Amino acid sequence: MTTPKLRRLVQLLARLPGVGEKTAQRYVLYLLAADPSIARDLGEELSRLHETIRPCDECGNLAEADGQSPLLCQVCRDDRRDPALLCVVGRVQDLLAIERTGTMRGRYFVLGKLLSPLDGVGPESLPIPRLKQKIARDGVRELIVATPPSVDGEATALLLKRELDGVGIPLTRIASGVPHGGDLEFADPITMGRALSGRQRL
């Protein structure tokens, strides 16, 4: 990139996850060669991103600001969803992954972060009081804990179990095991142990 402006654009794009310097350079060169309206429209949308997309007031999912209060996402607006089935996830990315399966007919609650004392995220950093309020208000009958099978995800799941012990509803944990199409020889011991303990009748 031969000019300061082009180098700056490459540096900014390279900050995005999964985008290295070469990919960022390819994006910049494409935008320069393409119809100017593409770069203009992209710039306008990005400049308004934080004004138009905000967390849902009900669950923490992404919602498009429409001037209404409370601000609700598409899942919370869907009357076909079962409010008595609540799935707790760590991040919006996890919610989207579950939604892609098309099997979750309940609603969600996004924690926004996982318990991680080393990163300064303690129990007081998680919105557990709001979660308890939602459980009581919506008459939740089952809470699905869908945190990732990592150290932080497991710690968060255990914290939720402890904090919600007196709520009086069953807490379930998503299963984890060998991925479809995967070879057993490449599965780590924890994953293999989970797969065995979560086995089902054939």
mmCIF file of the C-alpha atoms, coordinates in Angstrom:
data_MODEL
# 
_entry.id   MODEL 
# 
loop_
_atom_site.group_PDB 
_atom_site.id 
_atom_site.type_symbol 
_atom_site.label_atom_id 
_atom_site.label_alt_id 
_atom_site.label_comp_id 
_atom_site.label_asym_id 
_atom_site.label_entity_id 
_atom_site.label_seq_id 
_atom_site.pdbx_PDB_ins_code 
_atom_site.Cartn_x 
_atom_site.Cartn_y 
_atom_site.Cartn_z 
_atom_site.occupancy 
_atom_site.B_iso_or_equiv 
_atom_site.pdbx_formal_charge 
_atom_site.auth_seq_id 
_atom_site.auth_comp_id 
_atom_site.auth_asym_id 
_atom_site.auth_atom_id 
_atom_site.pdbx_PDB_model_num 
ATOM 1   C CA . MET A 1 1   ? 0.000   0.000   0.000  1.00 0.00 ? 1   MET A CA 1 
ATOM 2   C CA . THR A 1 2   ? 1.748   3.110   -1.262 1.00 0.00 ? 2   THR A CA 1 
ATOM 3   C CA . THR A 1 3   ? -0.173  5.951   0.425  1.00 0.00 ? 3   THR A CA 1 
ATOM 4   C CA . PRO A 1 4   ? -0.832  6.760   4.096  1.00 0.00 ? 4   PRO A CA 1 
ATOM 5   C CA . LYS A 1 5   ? -4.605  6.596   3.512  1.00 0.00 ? 5   LYS A CA 1 
ATOM 6   C CA . LEU A 1 6   ? -4.424  3.107   2.007  1.00 0.00 ? 6   LEU A CA 1 
ATOM 7   C CA . ARG A 1 7   ? -2.083  1.898   4.748  1.00 0.00 ? 7   ARG A CA 1 
ATOM 8   C CA . ARG A 1 8   ? -4.485  3.265   7.357  1.00 0.00 ? 8   ARG A CA 1 
ATOM 9   C CA . LEU A 1 9   ? -7.437  1.426   5.793  1.00 0.00 ? 9   LEU A CA 1 
ATOM 10  C CA . VAL A 1 10  ? -5.475  -1.826  5.722  1.00 0.00 ? 10  VAL A CA 1 
ATOM 11  C CA . GLN A 1 11  ? -4.515  -1.386  9.394  1.00 0.00 ? 11  GLN A CA 1 
ATOM 12  C CA . LEU A 1 12  ? -8.140  -0.763  10.401 1.00 0.00 ? 12  LEU A CA 1 
ATOM 13  C CA . LEU A 1 13  ? -9.514  -3.749  8.486  1.00 0.00 ? 13  LEU A CA 1 
ATOM 14  C CA . ALA A 1 14  ? -6.735  -5.996  9.808  1.00 0.00 ? 14  ALA A CA 1 
ATOM 15  C CA . ARG A 1 15  ? -8.061  -5.388  13.353 1.00 0.00 ? 15  ARG A CA 1 
ATOM 16  C CA . LEU A 1 16  ? -11.152 -7.428  12.536 1.00 0.00 ? 16  LEU A CA 1 
ATOM 17  C CA . PRO A 1 17  ? -11.082 -11.046 13.787 1.00 0.00 ? 17  PRO A CA 1 
ATOM 18  C CA . GLY A 1 18  ? -9.933  -13.491 11.134 1.00 0.00 ? 18  GLY A CA 1 
ATOM 19  C CA . VAL A 1 19  ? -8.662  -10.724 8.840  1.00 0.00 ? 19  VAL A CA 1 
ATOM 20  C CA . GLY A 1 20  ? -4.915  -10.538 8.328  1.00 0.00 ? 20  GLY A CA 1 
ATOM 21  C CA . GLU A 1 21  ? -2.935  -7.866  6.512  1.00 0.00 ? 21  GLU A CA 1 
ATOM 22  C CA . LYS A 1 22  ? -3.137  -9.622  3.130  1.00 0.00 ? 22  LYS A CA 1 
ATOM 23  C CA . THR A 1 23  ? -6.904  -10.102 3.364  1.00 0.00 ? 23  THR A CA 1 
ATOM 24  C CA . ALA A 1 24  ? -7.341  -6.486  4.467  1.00 0.00 ? 24  ALA A CA 1 
ATOM 25  C CA . GLN A 1 25  ? -5.271  -5.352  1.497  1.00 0.00 ? 25  GLN A CA 1 
ATOM 26  C CA . ARG A 1 26  ? -7.462  -7.449  -0.817 1.00 0.00 ? 26  ARG A CA 1 
ATOM 27  C CA . TYR A 1 27  ? -10.602 -5.808  0.622  1.00 0.00 ? 27  TYR A CA 1 
ATOM 28  C CA . VAL A 1 28  ? -9.211  -2.311  0.072  1.00 0.00 ? 28  VAL A CA 1 
ATOM 29  C CA . LEU A 1 29  ? -8.170  -3.046  -3.506 1.00 0.00 ? 29  LEU A CA 1 
ATOM 30  C CA . TYR A 1 30  ? -11.588 -4.560  -4.218 1.00 0.00 ? 30  TYR A CA 1 
ATOM 31  C CA . LEU A 1 31  ? -13.395 -1.499  -2.841 1.00 0.00 ? 31  LEU A CA 1 
ATOM 32  C CA . LEU A 1 32  ? -11.227 0.769   -4.973 1.00 0.00 ? 32  LEU A CA 1 
ATOM 33  C CA . ALA A 1 33  ? -12.006 -1.202  -8.143 1.00 0.00 ? 33  ALA A CA 1 
ATOM 34  C CA . ALA A 1 34  ? -15.697 -1.774  -7.416 1.00 0.00 ? 34  ALA A CA 1 
ATOM 35  C CA . ASP A 1 35  ? -18.622 0.593   -7.854 1.00 0.00 ? 35  ASP A CA 1 
ATOM 36  C CA . PRO A 1 36  ? -18.115 3.565   -5.461 1.00 0.00 ? 36  PRO A CA 1 
ATOM 37  C CA . SER A 1 37  ? -21.625 3.019   -4.074 1.00 0.00 ? 37  SER A CA 1 
ATOM 38  C CA . ILE A 1 38  ? -20.440 -0.179  -2.334 1.00 0.00 ? 38  ILE A CA 1 
ATOM 39  C CA . ALA A 1 39  ? -17.830 1.679   -0.269 1.00 0.00 ? 39  ALA A CA 1 
ATOM 40  C CA . ARG A 1 40  ? -20.260 4.549   0.338  1.00 0.00 ? 40  ARG A CA 1 
ATOM 41  C CA . ASP A 1 41  ? -23.088 2.294   1.537  1.00 0.00 ? 41  ASP A CA 1 
ATOM 42  C CA . LEU A 1 42  ? -20.709 0.267   3.697  1.00 0.00 ? 42  LEU A CA 1 
ATOM 43  C CA . GLY A 1 43  ? -19.304 3.421   5.286  1.00 0.00 ? 43  GLY A CA 1 
ATOM 44  C CA . GLU A 1 44  ? -22.767 4.811   6.026  1.00 0.00 ? 44  GLU A CA 1 
ATOM 45  C CA . GLU A 1 45  ? -23.949 1.609   7.653  1.00 0.00 ? 45  GLU A CA 1 
ATOM 46  C CA . LEU A 1 46  ? -20.795 1.286   9.757  1.00 0.00 ? 46  LEU A CA 1 
ATOM 47  C CA . SER A 1 47  ? -21.021 4.907   10.903 1.00 0.00 ? 47  SER A CA 1 
ATOM 48  C CA . ARG A 1 48  ? -24.541 4.269   12.267 1.00 0.00 ? 48  ARG A CA 1 
ATOM 49  C CA . LEU A 1 49  ? -23.876 0.782   13.597 1.00 0.00 ? 49  LEU A CA 1 
ATOM 50  C CA . HIS A 1 50  ? -23.867 1.645   17.306 1.00 0.00 ? 50  HIS A CA 1 
ATOM 51  C CA . GLU A 1 51  ? -26.903 3.890   16.939 1.00 0.00 ? 51  GLU A CA 1 
ATOM 52  C CA . THR A 1 52  ? -29.076 1.364   15.124 1.00 0.00 ? 52  THR A CA 1 
ATOM 53  C CA . ILE A 1 53  ? -28.006 -1.953  16.692 1.00 0.00 ? 53  ILE A CA 1 
ATOM 54  C CA . ARG A 1 54  ? -28.180 -2.296  20.474 1.00 0.00 ? 54  ARG A CA 1 
ATOM 55  C CA . PRO A 1 55  ? -28.708 -5.052  23.053 1.00 0.00 ? 55  PRO A CA 1 
ATOM 56  C CA . CYS A 1 56  ? -32.279 -6.251  23.529 1.00 0.00 ? 56  CYS A CA 1 
ATOM 57  C CA . ASP A 1 57  ? -33.712 -4.900  26.792 1.00 0.00 ? 57  ASP A CA 1 
ATOM 58  C CA . GLU A 1 58  ? -35.229 -8.284  27.536 1.00 0.00 ? 58  GLU A CA 1 
ATOM 59  C CA . CYS A 1 59  ? -32.539 -10.853 26.757 1.00 0.00 ? 59  CYS A CA 1 
ATOM 60  C CA . GLY A 1 60  ? -29.336 -9.125  25.603 1.00 0.00 ? 60  GLY A CA 1 
ATOM 61  C CA . ASN A 1 61  ? -29.523 -10.347 22.009 1.00 0.00 ? 61  ASN A CA 1 
ATOM 62  C CA . LEU A 1 62  ? -28.893 -7.849  19.190 1.00 0.00 ? 62  LEU A CA 1 
ATOM 63  C CA . ALA A 1 63  ? -31.881 -5.683  18.314 1.00 0.00 ? 63  ALA A CA 1 
ATOM 64  C CA . GLU A 1 64  ? -32.490 -2.943  15.770 1.00 0.00 ? 64  GLU A CA 1 
ATOM 65  C CA . ALA A 1 65  ? -33.449 0.356   17.359 1.00 0.00 ? 65  ALA A CA 1 
ATOM 66  C CA . ASP A 1 66  ? -36.908 1.380   16.165 1.00 0.00 ? 66  ASP A CA 1 
ATOM 67  C CA . GLY A 1 67  ? -37.850 4.040   18.690 1.00 0.00 ? 67  GLY A CA 1 
ATOM 68  C CA . GLN A 1 68  ? -40.055 1.659   20.672 1.00 0.00 ? 68  GLN A CA 1 
ATOM 69  C CA . SER A 1 69  ? -39.587 0.924   24.357 1.00 0.00 ? 69  SER A CA 1 
ATOM 70  C CA . PRO A 1 70  ? -38.617 -1.602  25.506 1.00 0.00 ? 70  PRO A CA 1 
ATOM 71  C CA . LEU A 1 71  ? -36.227 -2.444  22.687 1.00 0.00 ? 71  LEU A CA 1 
ATOM 72  C CA . LEU A 1 72  ? -36.876 -6.080  21.727 1.00 0.00 ? 72  LEU A CA 1 
ATOM 73  C CA . CYS A 1 73  ? -35.042 -8.460  19.394 1.00 0.00 ? 73  CYS A CA 1 
ATOM 74  C CA . GLN A 1 74  ? -36.757 -10.694 16.845 1.00 0.00 ? 74  GLN A CA 1 
ATOM 75  C CA . VAL A 1 75  ? -36.699 -13.701 19.194 1.00 0.00 ? 75  VAL A CA 1 
ATOM 76  C CA . CYS A 1 76  ? -38.410 -11.837 22.033 1.00 0.00 ? 76  CYS A CA 1 
ATOM 77  C CA . ARG A 1 77  ? -41.004 -10.445 19.596 1.00 0.00 ? 77  ARG A CA 1 
ATOM 78  C CA . ASP A 1 78  ? -41.888 -13.935 18.355 1.00 0.00 ? 78  ASP A CA 1 
ATOM 79  C CA . ASP A 1 79  ? -45.140 -15.012 20.043 1.00 0.00 ? 79  ASP A CA 1 
ATOM 80  C CA . ARG A 1 80  ? -44.592 -18.594 18.888 1.00 0.00 ? 80  ARG A CA 1 
ATOM 81  C CA . ARG A 1 81  ? -41.643 -18.963 21.258 1.00 0.00 ? 81  ARG A CA 1 
ATOM 82  C CA . ASP A 1 82  ? -42.189 -20.741 24.580 1.00 0.00 ? 82  ASP A CA 1 
ATOM 83  C CA . PRO A 1 83  ? -41.296 -18.270 27.374 1.00 0.00 ? 83  PRO A CA 1 
ATOM 84  C CA . ALA A 1 84  ? -41.231 -21.138 29.894 1.00 0.00 ? 84  ALA A CA 1 
ATOM 85  C CA . LEU A 1 85  ? -38.120 -22.582 28.195 1.00 0.00 ? 85  LEU A CA 1 
ATOM 86  C CA . LEU A 1 86  ? -35.090 -20.347 28.701 1.00 0.00 ? 86  LEU A CA 1 
ATOM 87  C CA . CYS A 1 87  ? -31.607 -20.923 27.278 1.00 0.00 ? 87  CYS A CA 1 
ATOM 88  C CA . VAL A 1 88  ? -28.695 -19.086 28.916 1.00 0.00 ? 88  VAL A CA 1 
ATOM 89  C CA . VAL A 1 89  ? -25.696 -18.359 26.674 1.00 0.00 ? 89  VAL A CA 1 
ATOM 90  C CA . GLY A 1 90  ? -22.459 -16.496 27.215 1.00 0.00 ? 90  GLY A CA 1 
ATOM 91  C CA . ARG A 1 91  ? -22.357 -14.457 24.005 1.00 0.00 ? 91  ARG A CA 1 
ATOM 92  C CA . VAL A 1 92  ? -24.580 -13.451 21.111 1.00 0.00 ? 92  VAL A CA 1 
ATOM 93  C CA . GLN A 1 93  ? -22.401 -15.655 18.858 1.00 0.00 ? 93  GLN A CA 1 
ATOM 94  C CA . ASP A 1 94  ? -23.494 -18.674 20.917 1.00 0.00 ? 94  ASP A CA 1 
ATOM 95  C CA . LEU A 1 95  ? -27.158 -17.696 20.544 1.00 0.00 ? 95  LEU A CA 1 
ATOM 96  C CA . LEU A 1 96  ? -26.749 -17.452 16.764 1.00 0.00 ? 96  LEU A CA 1 
ATOM 97  C CA . ALA A 1 97  ? -25.079 -20.881 16.652 1.00 0.00 ? 97  ALA A CA 1 
ATOM 98  C CA . ILE A 1 98  ? -28.013 -22.450 18.505 1.00 0.00 ? 98  ILE A CA 1 
ATOM 99  C CA . GLU A 1 99  ? -30.549 -20.626 16.316 1.00 0.00 ? 99  GLU A CA 1 
ATOM 100 C CA . ARG A 1 100 ? -28.906 -22.062 13.190 1.00 0.00 ? 100 ARG A CA 1 
ATOM 101 C CA . THR A 1 101 ? -29.912 -25.557 14.333 1.00 0.00 ? 101 THR A CA 1 
ATOM 102 C CA . GLY A 1 102 ? -33.599 -24.597 14.196 1.00 0.00 ? 102 GLY A CA 1 
ATOM 103 C CA . THR A 1 103 ? -34.337 -26.766 17.250 1.00 0.00 ? 103 THR A CA 1 
ATOM 104 C CA . MET A 1 104 ? -34.617 -24.174 20.037 1.00 0.00 ? 104 MET A CA 1 
ATOM 105 C CA . ARG A 1 105 ? -38.236 -23.057 20.435 1.00 0.00 ? 105 ARG A CA 1 
ATOM 106 C CA . GLY A 1 106 ? -37.794 -21.197 23.699 1.00 0.00 ? 106 GLY A CA 1 
ATOM 107 C CA . ARG A 1 107 ? -36.167 -17.877 24.468 1.00 0.00 ? 107 ARG A CA 1 
ATOM 108 C CA . TYR A 1 108 ? -32.698 -16.760 25.473 1.00 0.00 ? 108 TYR A CA 1 
ATOM 109 C CA . PHE A 1 109 ? -30.749 -14.842 28.068 1.00 0.00 ? 109 PHE A CA 1 
ATOM 110 C CA . VAL A 1 110 ? -27.294 -13.543 27.089 1.00 0.00 ? 110 VAL A CA 1 
ATOM 111 C CA . LEU A 1 111 ? -24.862 -13.155 29.975 1.00 0.00 ? 111 LEU A CA 1 
ATOM 112 C CA . GLY A 1 112 ? -22.480 -11.055 27.900 1.00 0.00 ? 112 GLY A CA 1 
ATOM 113 C CA . LYS A 1 113 ? -19.408 -12.639 29.478 1.00 0.00 ? 113 LYS A CA 1 
ATOM 114 C CA . LEU A 1 114 ? -18.234 -15.774 31.246 1.00 0.00 ? 114 LEU A CA 1 
ATOM 115 C CA . LEU A 1 115 ? -16.893 -16.149 34.765 1.00 0.00 ? 115 LEU A CA 1 
ATOM 116 C CA . SER A 1 116 ? -13.131 -15.583 34.553 1.00 0.00 ? 116 SER A CA 1 
ATOM 117 C CA . PRO A 1 117 ? -11.367 -14.398 37.746 1.00 0.00 ? 117 PRO A CA 1 
ATOM 118 C CA . LEU A 1 118 ? -8.048  -14.095 35.898 1.00 0.00 ? 118 LEU A CA 1 
ATOM 119 C CA . ASP A 1 119 ? -9.646  -11.520 33.586 1.00 0.00 ? 119 ASP A CA 1 
ATOM 120 C CA . GLY A 1 120 ? -11.365 -9.707  36.443 1.00 0.00 ? 120 GLY A CA 1 
ATOM 121 C CA . VAL A 1 121 ? -14.816 -11.183 35.726 1.00 0.00 ? 121 VAL A CA 1 
ATOM 122 C CA . GLY A 1 122 ? -16.293 -12.333 39.031 1.00 0.00 ? 122 GLY A CA 1 
ATOM 123 C CA . PRO A 1 123 ? -19.826 -13.401 40.001 1.00 0.00 ? 123 PRO A CA 1 
ATOM 124 C CA . GLU A 1 124 ? -20.804 -9.776  40.593 1.00 0.00 ? 124 GLU A CA 1 
ATOM 125 C CA . SER A 1 125 ? -19.997 -8.999  36.936 1.00 0.00 ? 125 SER A CA 1 
ATOM 126 C CA . LEU A 1 126 ? -22.676 -11.346 35.629 1.00 0.00 ? 126 LEU A CA 1 
ATOM 127 C CA . PRO A 1 127 ? -26.338 -10.234 35.343 1.00 0.00 ? 127 PRO A CA 1 
ATOM 128 C CA . ILE A 1 128 ? -27.645 -12.994 37.612 1.00 0.00 ? 128 ILE A CA 1 
ATOM 129 C CA . PRO A 1 129 ? -30.177 -10.729 39.427 1.00 0.00 ? 129 PRO A CA 1 
ATOM 130 C CA . ARG A 1 130 ? -31.757 -9.847  36.057 1.00 0.00 ? 130 ARG A CA 1 
ATOM 131 C CA . LEU A 1 131 ? -31.815 -13.532 35.148 1.00 0.00 ? 131 LEU A CA 1 
ATOM 132 C CA . LYS A 1 132 ? -33.664 -14.372 38.362 1.00 0.00 ? 132 LYS A CA 1 
ATOM 133 C CA . GLN A 1 133 ? -36.191 -11.620 37.656 1.00 0.00 ? 133 GLN A CA 1 
ATOM 134 C CA . LYS A 1 134 ? -36.794 -12.969 34.147 1.00 0.00 ? 134 LYS A CA 1 
ATOM 135 C CA . ILE A 1 135 ? -37.273 -16.508 35.454 1.00 0.00 ? 135 ILE A CA 1 
ATOM 136 C CA . ALA A 1 136 ? -39.907 -15.334 37.941 1.00 0.00 ? 136 ALA A CA 1 
ATOM 137 C CA . ARG A 1 137 ? -41.652 -12.929 35.554 1.00 0.00 ? 137 ARG A CA 1 
ATOM 138 C CA . ASP A 1 138 ? -41.901 -15.344 32.606 1.00 0.00 ? 138 ASP A CA 1 
ATOM 139 C CA . GLY A 1 139 ? -42.796 -18.431 34.628 1.00 0.00 ? 139 GLY A CA 1 
ATOM 140 C CA . VAL A 1 140 ? -39.760 -20.327 33.366 1.00 0.00 ? 140 VAL A CA 1 
ATOM 141 C CA . ARG A 1 141 ? -40.082 -24.106 33.891 1.00 0.00 ? 141 ARG A CA 1 
ATOM 142 C CA . GLU A 1 142 ? -36.704 -25.205 32.511 1.00 0.00 ? 142 GLU A CA 1 
ATOM 143 C CA . LEU A 1 143 ? -33.375 -23.407 32.234 1.00 0.00 ? 143 LEU A CA 1 
ATOM 144 C CA . ILE A 1 144 ? -30.907 -24.689 29.640 1.00 0.00 ? 144 ILE A CA 1 
ATOM 145 C CA . VAL A 1 145 ? -27.304 -23.722 30.426 1.00 0.00 ? 145 VAL A CA 1 
ATOM 146 C CA . ALA A 1 146 ? -25.527 -23.448 27.057 1.00 0.00 ? 146 ALA A CA 1 
ATOM 147 C CA . THR A 1 147 ? -22.116 -22.105 28.060 1.00 0.00 ? 147 THR A CA 1 
ATOM 148 C CA . PRO A 1 148 ? -19.142 -23.529 26.124 1.00 0.00 ? 148 PRO A CA 1 
ATOM 149 C CA . PRO A 1 149 ? -17.281 -26.629 27.364 1.00 0.00 ? 149 PRO A CA 1 
ATOM 150 C CA . SER A 1 150 ? -14.259 -24.572 28.417 1.00 0.00 ? 150 SER A CA 1 
ATOM 151 C CA . VAL A 1 151 ? -12.813 -23.774 31.845 1.00 0.00 ? 151 VAL A CA 1 
ATOM 152 C CA . ASP A 1 152 ? -14.665 -20.444 31.962 1.00 0.00 ? 152 ASP A CA 1 
ATOM 153 C CA . GLY A 1 153 ? -17.835 -21.989 30.533 1.00 0.00 ? 153 GLY A CA 1 
ATOM 154 C CA . GLU A 1 154 ? -17.856 -24.780 33.116 1.00 0.00 ? 154 GLU A CA 1 
ATOM 155 C CA . ALA A 1 155 ? -17.163 -22.336 35.950 1.00 0.00 ? 155 ALA A CA 1 
ATOM 156 C CA . THR A 1 156 ? -20.077 -20.181 34.772 1.00 0.00 ? 156 THR A CA 1 
ATOM 157 C CA . ALA A 1 157 ? -22.382 -23.213 34.603 1.00 0.00 ? 157 ALA A CA 1 
ATOM 158 C CA . LEU A 1 158 ? -21.456 -24.212 38.167 1.00 0.00 ? 158 LEU A CA 1 
ATOM 159 C CA . LEU A 1 159 ? -22.030 -20.650 39.363 1.00 0.00 ? 159 LEU A CA 1 
ATOM 160 C CA . LEU A 1 160 ? -25.480 -20.586 37.762 1.00 0.00 ? 160 LEU A CA 1 
ATOM 161 C CA . LYS A 1 161 ? -26.321 -23.917 39.400 1.00 0.00 ? 161 LYS A CA 1 
ATOM 162 C CA . ARG A 1 162 ? -25.316 -22.544 42.799 1.00 0.00 ? 162 ARG A CA 1 
ATOM 163 C CA . GLU A 1 163 ? -27.050 -19.185 42.415 1.00 0.00 ? 163 GLU A CA 1 
ATOM 164 C CA . LEU A 1 164 ? -30.287 -20.648 41.042 1.00 0.00 ? 164 LEU A CA 1 
ATOM 165 C CA . ASP A 1 165 ? -30.466 -23.612 43.382 1.00 0.00 ? 165 ASP A CA 1 
ATOM 166 C CA . GLY A 1 166 ? -33.426 -22.179 45.319 1.00 0.00 ? 166 GLY A CA 1 
ATOM 167 C CA . VAL A 1 167 ? -35.432 -21.031 42.298 1.00 0.00 ? 167 VAL A CA 1 
ATOM 168 C CA . GLY A 1 168 ? -37.240 -24.354 42.066 1.00 0.00 ? 168 GLY A CA 1 
ATOM 169 C CA . ILE A 1 169 ? -36.853 -25.153 38.370 1.00 0.00 ? 169 ILE A CA 1 
ATOM 170 C CA . PRO A 1 170 ? -34.716 -27.830 36.682 1.00 0.00 ? 170 PRO A CA 1 
ATOM 171 C CA . LEU A 1 171 ? -31.401 -26.724 35.210 1.00 0.00 ? 171 LEU A CA 1 
ATOM 172 C CA . THR A 1 172 ? -30.143 -28.718 32.240 1.00 0.00 ? 172 THR A CA 1 
ATOM 173 C CA . ARG A 1 173 ? -26.748 -28.567 30.548 1.00 0.00 ? 173 ARG A CA 1 
ATOM 174 C CA . ILE A 1 174 ? -26.161 -28.975 26.832 1.00 0.00 ? 174 ILE A CA 1 
ATOM 175 C CA . ALA A 1 175 ? -24.337 -32.181 25.997 1.00 0.00 ? 175 ALA A CA 1 
ATOM 176 C CA . SER A 1 176 ? -20.864 -32.210 24.524 1.00 0.00 ? 176 SER A CA 1 
ATOM 177 C CA . GLY A 1 177 ? -19.054 -35.014 22.801 1.00 0.00 ? 177 GLY A CA 1 
ATOM 178 C CA . VAL A 1 178 ? -17.500 -36.216 19.563 1.00 0.00 ? 178 VAL A CA 1 
ATOM 179 C CA . PRO A 1 179 ? -18.520 -34.006 16.616 1.00 0.00 ? 179 PRO A CA 1 
ATOM 180 C CA . HIS A 1 180 ? -20.414 -35.572 13.729 1.00 0.00 ? 180 HIS A CA 1 
ATOM 181 C CA . GLY A 1 181 ? -17.975 -36.907 11.179 1.00 0.00 ? 181 GLY A CA 1 
ATOM 182 C CA . GLY A 1 182 ? -15.042 -36.668 13.600 1.00 0.00 ? 182 GLY A CA 1 
ATOM 183 C CA . ASP A 1 183 ? -12.518 -39.423 14.324 1.00 0.00 ? 183 ASP A CA 1 
ATOM 184 C CA . LEU A 1 184 ? -12.343 -40.779 17.874 1.00 0.00 ? 184 LEU A CA 1 
ATOM 185 C CA . GLU A 1 185 ? -8.540  -40.796 17.850 1.00 0.00 ? 185 GLU A CA 1 
ATOM 186 C CA . PHE A 1 186 ? -8.488  -36.978 17.654 1.00 0.00 ? 186 PHE A CA 1 
ATOM 187 C CA . ALA A 1 187 ? -10.960 -36.364 20.504 1.00 0.00 ? 187 ALA A CA 1 
ATOM 188 C CA . ASP A 1 188 ? -9.435  -34.976 23.698 1.00 0.00 ? 188 ASP A CA 1 
ATOM 189 C CA . PRO A 1 189 ? -9.989  -36.890 26.977 1.00 0.00 ? 189 PRO A CA 1 
ATOM 190 C CA . ILE A 1 190 ? -12.577 -34.448 28.359 1.00 0.00 ? 190 ILE A CA 1 
ATOM 191 C CA . THR A 1 191 ? -14.648 -34.566 25.161 1.00 0.00 ? 191 THR A CA 1 
ATOM 192 C CA . MET A 1 192 ? -14.439 -38.360 25.041 1.00 0.00 ? 192 MET A CA 1 
ATOM 193 C CA . GLY A 1 193 ? -15.462 -38.598 28.697 1.00 0.00 ? 193 GLY A CA 1 
ATOM 194 C CA . ARG A 1 194 ? -18.469 -36.370 28.071 1.00 0.00 ? 194 ARG A CA 1 
ATOM 195 C CA . ALA A 1 195 ? -19.437 -38.426 25.050 1.00 0.00 ? 195 ALA A CA 1 
ATOM 196 C CA . LEU A 1 196 ? -19.380 -41.628 27.103 1.00 0.00 ? 196 LEU A CA 1 
ATOM 197 C CA . SER A 1 197 ? -21.253 -40.235 30.108 1.00 0.00 ? 197 SER A CA 1 
ATOM 198 C CA . GLY A 1 198 ? -23.911 -38.694 27.815 1.00 0.00 ? 198 GLY A CA 1 
ATOM 199 C CA . ARG A 1 199 ? -24.496 -41.871 25.832 1.00 0.00 ? 199 ARG A CA 1 
ATOM 200 C CA . GLN A 1 200 ? -28.060 -42.722 24.778 1.00 0.00 ? 200 GLN A CA 1 
ATOM 201 C CA . ARG A 1 201 ? -29.900 -45.979 24.087 1.00 0.00 ? 201 ARG A CA 1 
ATOM 202 C CA . LEU A 1 202 ? -29.417 -47.108 20.485 1.00 0.00 ? 202 LEU A CA 1 
# 
